[in-house]
Amino acid sequence: MKIQILGSGCPKCKALEANARQAVAELGMDVEIEKVTNIDEIMEMGVMMTPAIAIDGDVKNSGSILPSEKIIDLIREEEGRGAK
């Protein structure tokens, strides 16, 4: 599984990344977390507001800082779909 944090590196983007890392740590999973700062790549993913979070290339939320609990829910949903 790969989680992407999309944004310019602003404080909100860093907070979302920290929450994602906390969620992964709480789940004890081996998940790749990638920061995407290239605006062209972000726009190609259909994101107009950052920060945004994508799991395995699928944008799950944009324009807000999700708490780690919500990110855990998103990861579990994705696992339920057979994500690896």
C-alpha positions as CSV (number, residue, x, y, z in Angstrom):
1,M,0.0,0.0,0.0
2,K,1.2,3.5,-0.8
3,I,-0.1,6.7,0.8
4,Q,0.6,10.0,-1.0
5,I,0.4,13.4,0.6
6,L,-0.2,16.0,-2.0
7,G,0.7,19.6,-1.4
8,S,3.4,22.2,-1.5
9,G,4.9,21.5,1.8
10,C,2.9,24.1,3.7
11,P,2.1,23.6,7.5
12,K,-1.2,21.9,6.7
13,C,0.5,19.5,4.3
14,K,3.1,18.7,7.0
15,A,0.3,18.2,9.6
16,L,-1.5,15.8,7.2
17,E,1.7,13.8,6.7
18,A,2.3,13.6,10.4
19,N,-1.3,12.3,10.9
20,A,-0.8,9.7,8.2
21,R,2.5,8.6,9.7
22,Q,0.8,8.3,13.1
23,A,-2.1,6.3,11.6
24,V,0.4,3.8,10.0
25,A,2.3,3.5,13.2
26,E,-0.8,2.8,15.2
27,L,-1.8,0.1,12.7
28,G,1.7,-1.4,12.7
29,M,1.7,-1.6,9.0
30,D,4.6,-1.4,6.4
31,V,3.2,1.4,4.2
32,E,5.1,3.6,1.9
33,I,4.4,7.3,2.5
34,E,5.3,9.6,-0.4
35,K,5.1,13.4,-0.5
36,V,4.0,14.8,-3.9
37,T,4.9,18.5,-4.2
38,N,4.9,18.8,-8.0
39,I,1.9,20.9,-8.9
40,D,1.5,19.3,-12.3
41,E,1.4,15.8,-10.7
42,I,-1.1,17.1,-8.1
43,M,-3.4,18.5,-10.8
44,E,-3.1,15.3,-12.9
45,M,-4.6,13.5,-10.0
46,G,-7.6,15.9,-10.1
47,V,-6.7,17.8,-6.9
48,M,-7.5,21.5,-6.8
49,M,-7.2,22.0,-3.1
50,T,-4.4,20.9,-0.9
51,P,-3.5,19.2,1.3
52,A,-4.8,16.0,-0.1
53,I,-4.3,12.3,0.6
54,A,-4.3,9.4,-1.8
55,I,-4.1,5.7,-1.2
56,D,-2.8,3.6,-4.0
57,G,-3.3,6.5,-6.4
58,D,-6.9,7.1,-5.4
59,V,-7.5,10.5,-3.9
60,K,-9.5,10.1,-0.7
61,N,-9.7,13.7,0.6
62,S,-8.6,17.1,-0.3
63,G,-8.6,20.6,1.2
64,S,-8.5,19.5,4.8
65,I,-6.3,17.9,7.5
66,L,-7.7,14.5,8.3
67,P,-7.1,13.3,11.9
68,S,-5.1,10.0,12.2
69,E,-8.3,8.2,13.2
70,K,-10.0,9.0,9.9
71,I,-6.9,8.0,8.0
72,I,-6.9,4.7,9.8
73,D,-10.5,4.2,8.6
74,L,-9.5,5.0,5.0
75,I,-6.6,2.5,5.2
76,R,-8.9,-0.2,6.6
77,E,-11.4,0.4,3.8
78,E,-8.7,0.1,1.3
79,E,-7.4,-3.1,2.9
80,G,-11.0,-4.5,2.7
81,R,-10.8,-4.0,-1.1
82,G,-7.8,-6.3,-1.3
83,A,-5.1,-3.6,-1.5
84,K,-1.6,-4.8,-0.8
